[in-house]
Amino acid sequence: MDSAVATPTRLRTALDAAGLSVRELALATGLRERSLYRYLAGERLSLEAMDFSDVRGAHQEIELVFE
């Protein structure tokens, strides 16, 4: 397993070390707070179900789909 993979445990540890709450991270990154909580709870994104067909740029938003 790649040591750079952001597992829920590693993300939670990084948040705690930085003194950030999930809400503060959501505000800073533009991610939805609910999606972060779902990820931290162990849910995984389904890349197969996500629609990448209309991506035109690196910072374009894509709707997150969980398994």
FENVENWO-V268418 format. One record per residue. SS is DSSP state (hx for helix, st for strand, lp for the rest). BURIAL is + if it has 24 or more other ideal C-beta (glycine too) atoms within 12 Angstrom, else -. Layout:
SS	BURIAL
SS	BURIAL
//
This chain:
lp	-
lp	-
lp	-
lp	-
lp	-
lp	-
lp	-
hx	-
hx	-
hx	-
hx	+
hx	-
hx	-
hx	-
hx	+
hx	-
hx	-
hx	-
lp	-
lp	-
lp	-
hx	+
hx	-
hx	-
hx	+
hx	-
hx	-
hx	-
hx	-
lp	-
lp	-
lp	-
hx	-
hx	-
hx	+
hx	+
hx	-
hx	-
hx	+
hx	+
lp	-
lp	-
lp	-
lp	-
st	-
lp	-
lp	-
lp	-
lp	-
lp	-
lp	-
lp	-
lp	-
lp	-
lp	-
lp	-
lp	-
lp	-
lp	-
lp	-
lp	-
lp	-
lp	-
lp	-
lp	-
st	-
lp	-
//
